[in-house]
Amino acid sequence: MELNEWLNHKLPDIAQRLENINRDHFFNEKTIGFAGKEQVYQVLRRLRSALFPGVYEKYPIDEADINIIIGNNIRSAALELKSLIERCLINECDIKDTRLGTCSICKEKANEITIHLLEQLPDIREMLHKDIEAAYRGDPAAKSREEILLSYPSIEALSVHRIAHVLYKQGVPIIPRIMSEYAHTRTGIDIHPGASIGEYFFIDHGTGVVIGETCVIGNHVKIYQGVTLGAKSFPVDDEGILVKGIKRHPNIEDNVVIYAGATILGGDTVIGHDSVIGGNVWLTSSVPPYSKVHNAQPSPIIKNGSI
């Protein structure tokens, strides 16, 4: 059968079957609709363009137009984000008008959440400035703060996280997680939007870093690639279903350095301030302030190349 003949006669059946499958397994679930991920990405781009004019643009901008560019990006992002949040809230709403798919309470809440995020943008920008400063001070290879802003995955991930975290704390479904996974795919750094991260945070290199939902990180913390701040265990209920909403991930206090490959697990694990956790260390219990934790030095076998 020729392709054109197949498209004319067989395609409608395939399309119908896919529609039926999606209606059974996807559209009946609570989703944010057909715009979905790409619209969230667009909101992120606009918000980050407002935070750092010129960095996320496709073309150079005129410095004289910065105020206009910032305002336009915030306005466009706000309208798109409000619509997305409203849809997410309505999808989980028990009192919506099922015939019209609307809810005045959800609409008003989406409005309030959007305004709250917009009002936080100057604070987010200040936090990111401090993260850039931490990277500049903490990496001897950094030649300038501009280099860090334009090229470091740590700042790429944190610029997303600090936006997503505000939405997460406001109880917005789905959207914060889409944002965090967008950063994850771009940087290899996986930060759950629920994680609380203090000022002057730096992730050096970054690839393979995992920071869990209930993790709390203090100020002036530096971690390296491959670090996991994860859960030690996953309690289940009487029906064997994972219990959600409990503290599962560690707390990292101020001025802590965690070297590459270290794994720190557990909701009751606290790394005391001013501690240093060595590379490839595995920790499931707390350590006091000013601790230095490392594994025993391995004994490598070195053979002469001529033997």
N, C-alpha and C positions, 0 to 999 in steps of 0.2 A: 504494500500500500504506500502511495506517495504521501509525503508529509502534509501537503496541502489538503489532500483528501482526508487524512487522519484528523487534521485540525478542524475540518468542517463537520465530520461525522462522529468522531470519538471524543474530542475535547470537551463538549458539553457534559458528557457523562462523567469524565474525570473531575471536572470542576464541581459538579453536583455532589459527587462522593466526598471530595475534600471539604466542601461546605458542610455536609452532614456530620463528618467527623469533628470538625471544629465546633459545630453547634453542640455536639455531645460532650466534648472534652475541653473546650477552650472558652467559647462565648458564654457558656453558662457559669463559668467562674467569674469572679469579680476582677475585671481588668480595667485599664484606663482607656480603653477604646482603640480605635484603629490608627490614631496618630502615634500613640505609644512612645517607644523609645526615642525615635528621631526627634520628636517634638521636645522631649526632655533634654536631649543633647543640644538642641537649638537654644533652649532657655539657659542652659549652662554657658554656652558660648557668649550669649548676650550679657549675662551677669558678669562673667569674668572679663569681658571686654570693657565693661563699666569699671571694674576694679583696676584693670591695667590697660588703659587705652593704648592701642597700637600693637599690643603683644598678640592678641588673638584675631587681629584683622587680616584679611587676605591681601590688602594693599596698604601702602604707607598713608598716614593721616597727617593733616595739617594741624600743627600745634594750636593754631588760632581757633580751630573747630572742636577742641577737646570737650568743652562744656556741652556743646550740642550733641556730640557723639555719645557722651556719657548719658545725657538725658534721654536720647532716642533709644539707646540700648536698654536702659532701665524701664522705660515706658513699654517697649515691645515685650520684654521679658515678663513684666508684671502682668500684662493682659493674657499672655499665653500660660503663665504659671497659674494664675487664678483659675482659668478654665480647666487645667489639668487637675489641680487640687480639688476643685468642685466635683469633677467626675469621679475621682478616687473616693471622696467622702460619700457621695451618693451611692456608689457601688456597695458600700458597707453600711448604708443607712437602713434602719428598720421602719422609719416613718415616712419614707419618700412616697410621692404620688406614683404608684407603679404604672399607671396609664401614661403619664407624661414623662416619667423618669426624672422628676425634679423634686427639690426640697429647699424651702426658703432658709431653713436653719443651716444646711450644708453650704448654701450659697454665701450666707453671711460669714460663716466660719472660714470659708476659703478666702473671702475678702480680708478678714482680720489676719489670717496667717500670712498672706502675701504682703500686707503692709508691714507686719512684724519683721519679716525677712528683709524687706527693703530698708527699714530703719536700722537694721543691724549691719548693713553693708559697710559703713565707715569703720565700725569696730572690726569686722572681718578683714578689711584692708589693712588696718593697723596690726592685727595678729599676723597676717601674711608678711608684712614688712619685718616683723620680729623673727619669723621663720627664715626669711631670706638672710637676715643678719646672723642668725645662728649657723646657717650653712656657710656663710662667708668666714665667720670666725672658726668654724669647726673643720673646714676642709682646706688643707694647705695648697691644694691644686686649684682652688677658686681664684681667678684673677680679678673678678669684679662682681658686684652685685647684679649687674645687668646680665652677665653670663649665667648666673644662678637662675634668675627669673626666666630667661629664655630657653635654658637647656636642661635644668636639673629635674629629674623625675620627682624628687621629694616635693618641690613646690607645685608641680603639676598635680600631684595627688592631694596635697593639702589644700590647694585652692578649690578643689571640688569638695573635699571633706568638710571644710569649715562652712560651706553653704549647705551641704546635705545634713549636717549635724543640727543646724538650726531648724530645718524642716522636721527632722526626726523627733526632736524634743517637743515640737508642736503636735505630734501625733499624726503626721501625714503618712498615709499608707503608700507603699510601692515606690513612689518617686525618689525618696532618698536612696533607696537600695539600687535603683537604676543608675543614679548618679555615681554611687560608689563603684559599681561594677564597670561603668564607663572608664573611670580613672584606673581601675584594676587592669582592664584590657590594654590601656595605653602605656602603663608604667610598670606593671608587674607587682605593684604595691596594693595589697588588699586590706583596706581599712573599712570596717563596718561603720555605717553612719552613726550608730549609737555610741561608739567609743568617744570618751571625753579626753581631749588632748589640750594641755596647757600651752603657755607661751614659749617661744624660742625652741621649737621642736625641729629636729633635723634627722632625716633618714639618709645616711650616706650610701650611695650606689642604689640601694632600694630593692633590687630584684628579689622576689620571693618573700618579702616581709608580709606577715599576717598579724592584724590587730583585731581582736574579737569585740563583739558588741558591748559587753559590760566592762571592758577594760577602762581604767582611769589612769591617765598619764599626767604627771606634774609638769613643772616648768624646767626649762634648760635640760631636757632629756635628749640624748643622742643614741640612735641605734643604727646598726649596720645591716647589710644584706642578709637575707635568709633567717631573720629573727622571727620567732613565732610567740605571740602573746595570746595563748589559747586556753581552751577548757580542758580540765583534767578528767572529767567524767560527765555523763549525761544522765541524770536521774530520770526514771520513768514512773508513770502513775500505775494504778492498779490494772489498767488495761494494756500496759506495755507501751504507752505513747509517751514520747519525750515531754518532760515538763518544761514549759517556756516561761520566760519572764523572771528567771532567777539569776543571781550573780554567779557567773561562770568563769570570768577572766580576771587576771591579776591586776593589782594596783602597782604602779611604778611611781615612786616619789621623786621629788626634785633632784636635779643634778646627778642623774644616773646615766651611766654609759653601758650599753649592751652590745657586745661584739658579735661578729658574724656567726650565724648558725646556731645561736643560743635559743633554747626553748624554755619558756616559763609558762607554767600551766596552773590553773585553779583559781576559783573565785575568792578563796581565803588566803591566797598567796600575796604577800606584800614585799616589794623590794625597797628596803629602807633608803632614805635619801643619801646622796653622795657615795653610792656604791658603784662598783665596777663588776660587771658580769662578763666573764671571759668567753672566748669563742667556743662553740659546740657544747656549752654547759647545758645540762638538763636539770631544771629545777621544778619541784612540785611543792615546795614549802618556803616559808618566808625567810628573809635574811635581815638582820638589823642594819641600821644606818652605818655608813662608812665601811661596809663589808667589801672584800675583794674575793670573788668566787672564780675558781678556775679548775680545770681538770688536771690530773697528774700529767706531767710532761711525758709524751711518748718517747720511746727509744728507737729511733729509726736505724735501719741497717744500711750503711753506705758502702758500696763495693767499688773498687777501683775499676774504671772503664776498660782497662786492658786485661782484666782477669775474666 
